[in-house]
Amino acid sequence: MIFTSPAIIPWRKLPDRENCTWDFPADSGHIRLHVKRFPPMRSAPAKLEADGYRALHDRGIQSVDVVAWGILNDGRSFIATEDLAGFTPADKLIQSGIPFDRLLISTADLAAQLHNAGLHHRDLYLCHFLARLDKNQSPELRLIDAARVRPLPGPLTRRRWIVKDLAQFWFSTLTLPVSDTQRDAWLRRYCEQTKIAQPESLKKSILRKSNTIGAHDRKLRAREPRRNISIPN
């Protein structure tokens, strides 16, 4: 049913997955789930993503609830997660005119919380921070897309993976109305929360990695132009 029901509607199709919405009638209108469907793979991506969400929840990092996941006999797998009604991808908020300053502290703190908890995301782009903005209150955030969440490794390679996360976030702000001054303030806040004493040294590593990500992203977009788009409202 997960792979055949017409009620499950793909909004993005890629070689390695389909992203879909699944709406159920309800008294209040409808209930929505978000479904990822994966072709046969040895690694069972749905299990990896469910494990990633469990790791976030176990460490108190605000995310989404997994409703169901499974692996079929032919190796296909799927995962269904709750809809975060009222939340919007942070990149879309900024594109709509919300100043990055509204999200600066909260996103930096969530990135710091992730790393302080001994995890790295490996897809820490701005679109994976979902935000709900209430007037005169701090934004409420949820971190999504946990398929690549893993425990941070030991001290020999730990910094490398932290830099990769931070460079992904940095890179994802470059096409938005976010200034260098704001990016620097974001990094300072992150360093304050993680007790990193030399943000300038960290910034140099982030910029180098961000340039590498940019080169890879241009090739990926040319091959799969719909890959890096935000979840629909």
C-alpha positions in Angstrom: 0.0 0.0 0.0 2.8 2.5 0.9 4.2 2.1 -2.6 0.9 1.9 -4.5 -1.7 4.0 -2.8 -2.8 7.0 -4.9 -3.4 8.9 -1.6 0.4 9.1 -1.1 1.5 11.8 -3.5 5.1 12.4 -4.4 6.3 16.0 -4.5 9.9 15.1 -5.4 11.3 12.0 -7.2 15.0 11.2 -7.1 16.9 8.1 -8.0 17.4 7.2 -4.4 14.0 8.2 -2.9 10.6 9.7 -3.3 9.3 12.4 -0.9 5.5 12.2 -0.5 2.6 13.6 1.4 -0.2 11.5 2.7 -3.4 13.1 3.8 -6.2 11.5 5.9 -9.7 13.0 6.3 -10.4 14.2 9.8 -13.0 16.3 11.6 -10.7 19.3 11.5 -10.0 18.9 7.8 -7.2 16.4 7.3 -4.2 14.8 9.0 -1.0 14.9 7.0 2.0 12.5 7.2 5.3 12.9 5.3 6.5 9.7 3.6 9.8 8.8 2.2 9.9 5.7 -0.1 13.3 4.1 -1.0 14.1 1.6 -3.7 15.8 -1.7 -2.8 19.1 -0.9 -1.0 21.4 -3.0 1.1 21.5 -0.3 3.8 17.7 0.1 4.3 17.7 3.9 4.4 14.4 4.0 6.3 15.9 2.2 9.2 18.9 4.6 9.2 16.6 7.6 9.3 14.5 6.1 12.1 17.6 5.4 14.1 18.7 9.0 13.5 15.5 10.4 14.8 15.7 8.1 17.8 19.2 9.4 18.5 17.9 13.0 18.4 15.0 12.3 20.7 17.1 10.3 23.1 19.4 13.4 23.6 16.5 15.8 24.0 16.9 17.5 20.6 13.6 18.8 19.2 12.7 17.0 16.0 9.7 15.1 14.6 8.0 11.9 15.6 8.3 8.8 13.5 4.8 7.3 12.9 5.9 4.1 11.1 8.8 2.7 9.1 9.4 -0.7 7.5 11.4 -2.8 5.0 9.7 -4.9 2.4 10.8 -8.4 1.3 12.2 -7.0 -1.9 14.5 -4.5 -0.1 12.3 -1.4 -0.5 11.8 0.6 2.6 9.7 3.5 3.8 9.4 5.9 6.7 6.4 8.1 7.7 6.7 11.1 10.0 4.3 13.6 11.6 3.5 16.8 9.9 4.7 19.9 11.8 1.7 22.1 11.3 2.6 25.7 11.8 6.3 25.2 11.1 8.1 26.4 8.0 11.6 25.7 6.7 13.9 28.4 7.9 15.2 29.2 4.4 11.6 29.8 3.2 11.0 32.2 6.1 14.1 34.2 5.2 13.1 34.2 1.5 9.7 35.5 2.5 11.3 38.5 4.2 11.8 37.3 7.8 15.1 38.8 9.0 17.8 36.2 9.7 18.3 38.0 13.0 15.0 36.4 14.1 16.5 33.0 13.7 20.2 33.6 14.4 20.4 32.7 18.1 17.9 29.8 18.0 19.6 28.1 15.0 23.1 28.6 16.4 21.9 27.2 19.8 20.3 24.1 18.1 23.5 23.4 16.2 25.5 23.7 19.4 23.1 21.4 21.2 23.5 18.8 18.5 27.3 18.8 18.8 27.3 19.1 22.6 25.1 16.0 22.6 27.8 14.1 20.7 26.0 13.9 17.4 26.5 15.3 13.9 23.8 15.7 11.3 25.8 15.6 8.0 22.9 17.5 6.2 22.8 20.6 8.5 21.4 22.9 5.8 19.1 25.8 6.8 16.1 24.1 5.1 16.3 21.3 7.7 15.6 23.7 10.5 11.8 24.1 10.7 10.7 27.1 12.7 7.5 28.4 14.2 7.5 32.1 14.8 5.2 33.5 17.5 5.0 37.3 18.0 7.4 38.6 20.7 8.7 35.0 21.5 11.8 33.1 20.6 11.4 30.9 17.6 10.4 27.3 18.2 12.6 24.9 16.1 12.6 21.3 15.0 15.5 19.6 13.2 14.5 17.2 10.4 16.0 14.9 7.9 17.9 12.6 10.3 18.9 9.9 7.8 22.6 10.7 8.2 22.7 11.6 12.0 25.5 9.7 13.7 27.5 9.9 16.9 30.5 12.1 16.6 33.7 10.1 16.3 36.7 10.4 18.6 39.1 13.4 18.9 41.2 12.6 15.8 38.3 13.2 13.3 35.7 14.9 15.5 36.5 18.5 14.4 36.3 17.5 10.7 32.7 16.4 11.1 31.8 19.4 13.1 33.3 21.7 10.4 31.3 19.8 7.7 28.0 20.5 9.6 28.8 24.1 10.1 30.0 24.6 6.5 26.7 23.1 5.3 24.7 25.6 7.3 27.0 28.5 6.2 26.8 27.5 2.5 23.0 27.3 2.7 22.8 31.0 3.8 24.9 32.3 0.9 22.0 32.7 -1.6 19.7 34.3 1.0 19.6 37.9 2.4 22.1 37.0 5.1 25.1 39.3 5.6 28.7 38.3 6.4 28.2 40.2 9.7 25.2 38.0 10.6 27.1 34.8 9.7 30.0 35.8 11.9 27.5 36.6 14.7 26.0 33.1 14.2 29.3 31.4 14.5 30.3 33.4 17.6 27.1 32.4 19.3 27.7 28.8 18.3 31.2 28.9 19.7 30.0 30.5 23.0 27.5 27.6 23.4 30.1 24.9 22.6 33.0 26.6 24.5 35.2 26.9 21.4 37.7 29.6 22.1 39.0 30.4 18.6 36.1 31.1 16.2 38.4 32.7 13.6 40.4 29.5 13.2 37.1 27.6 12.9 35.8 30.0 10.4 38.7 29.5 8.1 38.0 25.7 8.0 34.3 26.4 7.5 35.0 28.7 4.5 37.3 26.1 2.9 34.7 23.4 3.3 31.9 25.7 2.1 33.7 26.3 -1.1 34.1 22.5 -1.6 30.4 22.1 -0.9 29.6 24.8 -3.5 31.5 23.1 -6.2 29.8 19.7 -5.5 26.4 21.4 -5.2 26.7 22.9 -8.7 27.4 19.5 -10.2 24.6 17.9 -8.2 22.1 20.6 -9.3 23.0 20.2 -12.9 22.3 16.5 -12.6 19.3 16.6 -10.3 17.9 20.1 -10.2 15.0 19.2 -7.8 17.2 17.6 -5.2 17.8 20.5 -2.9 14.3 21.9 -2.4 12.4 22.5 0.8 9.5 20.4 2.0 6.2 21.9 0.8 3.9 23.6 3.2 
